[in-house]
Amino acid sequence: MNIIVCIKQVPETTEVRINPETNTLIREGVKAVINPFDMYAIEESVRLKEKLGGKVTVLTMGPPQAEAALREAISLGADEGFLVCDRAFAGSDTWATSYTLAGAIKKIGAFDIVLCGKQASDGDTAQVGPGISTHLDIPQVTYVKKIEEVSGSKMKVERMMEEGFEVIETPLPVLLTVVKEINEPRLPSLKGMMKAKSAKITVLTQKELNLDPQKIGLCGSPTQVVKIFTPPQRAGGVMLKGEAGEVVTQLVDLIKNEVN
Ligand SMILES: Cc1cc2nc3c(=O)[nH]c(=O)nc-3n(C[C@H](O)[C@H](O)[C@H](O)COP(=O)(O)OP(=O)(O)OC[C@H]3O[C@@H](n4cnc5c(N)ncnc54)[C@H](O)[C@@H]3O)c2cc1C
């Protein structure tokens, strides 16, 4: 079973600050971690490998420091890491990101399952997983909370719904995005940490991937950010106290004052 896990390095905090002049994230002073949902994808891939044999490959697209995320994944049980890193990919929106990652997956070679987190804690769009499956032209199952069985060339999974879950059987190869209910991620082992330290990380640039220049980076991104801003903090509300009748009278007065 060859499994490819897509992981994204994200700022540790969800309170991301934005530079109002450049409209980009302020990354200085913010610790980078593996996107929390991707930790569940890594864990599930290692469990599948332990059960069925095979290889786990971790893949990320990002700046050179994203290599640390790949090493952490190797310390958790992944076998090898690929870093897609090139100025040509800078400024990618979710379309260009998923096109580029799909290109990297084709380059890496034969696979049975691609695993992604359900969404990234910074971008939060949940579009990249489905985008990759579309570019690879393989089926996708999102919000997977349990892998029931893998047999031959198909697998059965449980997909989380708002109320209850769906049981879906899908042919392989397939792309799954996983939710946190799927497992409890392990901590890295000492052996894993030693392995991660010396593991070779393969860097893939546009030269190796040879992707359509019209579909990568900023110029290959059909979405345009018109404005990005931190919403102003809300002023505190007004608490009305008293019996129901009194509160209604106060409320009517307040609305009248507001209208005037
Ligand atoms: C309109 C728009 C414009 C943007 N412009 C820019 C820009 O100019 N510059 C810029 O730096 N960013 C930009 N971004 C952000 C960039 O597109 C996203 O960081 C990236 O596409 C991932 O999207 P996401 O964070 O929503 O991930 P999601 O779709 O929420 O992530 C889902 C899963 O996909 C996988 N995944 C996501 N990203 C990666 C990755 N990089 N490597 C490996 N796996 C991954 C992970 O498994 C993750 O759990 C833009 C985003 C949008 C929506």
PDBQT file of the ligand as one rigid body, heavy atoms in Angstrom, charges set to zero:
ROOT
HETATM    1  C1  LIG A 301      -8.011  33.749  -2.870  1.00  0.00    +0.000 C 
HETATM    2  C2  LIG A 301      -6.745  33.240  -2.298  1.00  0.00    +0.000 A 
HETATM    3  C3  LIG A 301      -5.544  33.831  -2.619  1.00  0.00    +0.000 A 
HETATM    4  C4  LIG A 301      -4.363  33.396  -2.032  1.00  0.00    +0.000 A 
HETATM    5  N1  LIG A 301      -3.224  34.034  -2.334  1.00  0.00    +0.000 NA
HETATM    6  C5  LIG A 301      -2.106  33.644  -1.749  1.00  0.00    +0.000 A 
HETATM    7  C6  LIG A 301      -0.914  34.302  -1.983  1.00  0.00    +0.000 A 
HETATM    8  O1  LIG A 301      -0.876  35.256  -2.743  1.00  0.00    +0.000 OA
HETATM    9  N2  LIG A 301       0.196  33.860  -1.336  1.00  0.00    +0.000 N 
HETATM   10  C7  LIG A 301       0.149  32.787  -0.488  1.00  0.00    +0.000 A 
HETATM   11  O2  LIG A 301       1.185  32.402   0.074  1.00  0.00    +0.000 OA
HETATM   12  N3  LIG A 301      -0.978  32.146  -0.239  1.00  0.00    +0.000 NA
HETATM   13  C8  LIG A 301      -2.094  32.550  -0.833  1.00  0.00    +0.000 A 
HETATM   14  N4  LIG A 301      -3.239  31.913  -0.568  1.00  0.00    +0.000 N 
HETATM   15  C9  LIG A 301      -3.211  30.816   0.353  1.00  0.00    +0.000 C 
HETATM   16  C10 LIG A 301      -2.964  29.530  -0.376  1.00  0.00    +0.000 C 
HETATM   17  O3  LIG A 301      -3.778  29.390  -1.487  1.00  0.00    +0.000 OA
HETATM   18  C11 LIG A 301      -3.301  28.455   0.585  1.00  0.00    +0.000 C 
HETATM   19  O4  LIG A 301      -2.379  28.501   1.636  1.00  0.00    +0.000 OA
HETATM   20  C12 LIG A 301      -3.193  27.086  -0.033  1.00  0.00    +0.000 C 
HETATM   21  O5  LIG A 301      -3.779  27.018  -1.287  1.00  0.00    +0.000 OA
HETATM   22  C13 LIG A 301      -3.855  26.062   0.857  1.00  0.00    +0.000 C 
HETATM   23  O6  LIG A 301      -5.202  26.397   1.037  1.00  0.00    +0.000 OA
HETATM   24  P1  LIG A 301      -5.825  26.275   2.454  1.00  0.00    +0.000 P 
HETATM   25  O7  LIG A 301      -4.876  26.856   3.423  1.00  0.00    +0.000 OA
HETATM   26  O8  LIG A 301      -7.198  26.808   2.429  1.00  0.00    +0.000 OA
HETATM   27  O9  LIG A 301      -5.826  24.687   2.647  1.00  0.00    +0.000 OA
HETATM   28  P2  LIG A 301      -7.043  23.675   2.766  1.00  0.00    +0.000 P 
HETATM   29  O10 LIG A 301      -7.649  23.474   1.441  1.00  0.00    +0.000 OA
HETATM   30  O11 LIG A 301      -7.957  24.079   3.886  1.00  0.00    +0.000 OA
HETATM   31  O12 LIG A 301      -6.187  22.406   3.185  1.00  0.00    +0.000 OA
HETATM   32  C14 LIG A 301      -6.735  21.097   3.147  1.00  0.00    +0.000 C 
HETATM   33  C15 LIG A 301      -5.630  20.081   3.142  1.00  0.00    +0.000 C 
HETATM   34  O13 LIG A 301      -4.882  20.187   1.936  1.00  0.00    +0.000 OA
HETATM   35  C16 LIG A 301      -3.506  19.891   2.181  1.00  0.00    +0.000 C 
HETATM   36  N5  LIG A 301      -2.707  21.068   1.865  1.00  0.00    +0.000 N 
HETATM   37  C17 LIG A 301      -3.063  22.360   1.835  1.00  0.00    +0.000 A 
HETATM   38  N6  LIG A 301      -2.036  23.156   1.487  1.00  0.00    +0.000 NA
HETATM   39  C18 LIG A 301      -0.982  22.341   1.319  1.00  0.00    +0.000 A 
HETATM   40  C19 LIG A 301       0.389  22.554   0.983  1.00  0.00    +0.000 A 
HETATM   41  N7  LIG A 301       0.879  23.775   0.734  1.00  0.00    +0.000 N 
HETATM   42  N8  LIG A 301       1.198  21.471   0.899  1.00  0.00    +0.000 NA
HETATM   43  C20 LIG A 301       0.728  20.221   1.131  1.00  0.00    +0.000 A 
HETATM   44  N9  LIG A 301      -0.554  19.965   1.462  1.00  0.00    +0.000 NA
HETATM   45  C21 LIG A 301      -1.386  21.009   1.558  1.00  0.00    +0.000 A 
HETATM   46  C22 LIG A 301      -3.414  19.511   3.658  1.00  0.00    +0.000 C 
HETATM   47  O14 LIG A 301      -3.597  18.142   3.784  1.00  0.00    +0.000 OA
HETATM   48  C23 LIG A 301      -4.611  20.247   4.263  1.00  0.00    +0.000 C 
HETATM   49  O15 LIG A 301      -5.061  19.673   5.465  1.00  0.00    +0.000 OA
HETATM   50  C24 LIG A 301      -4.401  32.323  -1.141  1.00  0.00    +0.000 A 
HETATM   51  C25 LIG A 301      -5.611  31.705  -0.853  1.00  0.00    +0.000 A 
HETATM   52  C26 LIG A 301      -6.789  32.142  -1.417  1.00  0.00    +0.000 A 
HETATM   53  C27 LIG A 301      -8.103  31.469  -1.070  1.00  0.00    +0.000 C 
ENDROOT
TORSDOF 0
